[in-house]
């Protein structure tokens, strides 16, 4: 029922974004969010391009619940 998706972590594009464990967690959350169908949000959570959070916003959590139950 679902098309396969692939995530590639291209650390060569922005190498300074992977200096810390928190930054790597943010990047993983961010890219997996896109894989699941989420878009950028200026919310301070992991889909925010300028943050280092590694949690989903309540909005995105609800969106995933609506999409995948």
C-alpha positions in Angstrom: 0.0 0.0 0.0 3.0 2.2 0.2 5.7 3.1 -2.3 9.2 2.3 -1.1 11.3 5.4 -0.2 15.1 5.7 0.3 17.0 8.1 2.5 20.6 9.0 1.6 22.6 11.0 4.1 24.9 13.1 1.9 27.2 14.4 4.5 29.5 16.0 1.8 27.0 18.8 1.0 27.0 20.4 4.5 29.8 18.7 6.4 29.7 21.2 9.3 26.1 20.1 10.0 27.3 16.8 11.3 29.8 18.0 14.0 27.8 16.8 17.0 25.6 13.9 17.9 22.6 16.3 18.3 23.2 17.7 14.7 23.3 14.2 13.3 20.1 13.3 15.1 18.4 16.5 13.8 19.5 15.6 10.3 18.1 12.0 10.6 14.8 13.2 12.0 14.6 15.9 9.3 15.3 13.6 6.3 13.1 10.8 7.6 10.3 13.3 8.0 10.6 14.1 4.3 10.6 10.4 3.5 7.3 10.1 5.4 5.8 13.0 3.5 6.4 16.0 5.9 7.5 19.4 4.7 9.6 22.2 6.1 8.1 24.1 9.0 9.5 27.1 10.9 8.5 25.6 14.2 11.7 24.9 16.2 11.3 21.1 15.6 13.2 18.8 13.4 11.6 19.9 10.1 12.9 23.4 10.8 15.9 23.8 8.5 17.7 26.1 11.0 17.3 24.1 14.2 18.9 21.2 15.9 15.8 19.7 17.5 15.3 16.0 16.9 11.6 15.8 17.8 8.5 16.2 15.6 6.1 19.1 16.3 2.6 18.3 17.5 1.4 19.4 14.0 3.7 16.9 12.3 2.8 14.1 14.8 -0.9 14.6 14.0 -0.1 14.7 10.3 1.7 11.3 10.5 -1.2 9.9 12.6 -3.6 11.0 9.9 -1.5 9.5 7.1 -0.5 6.2 8.7 -2.9 5.7 11.5 
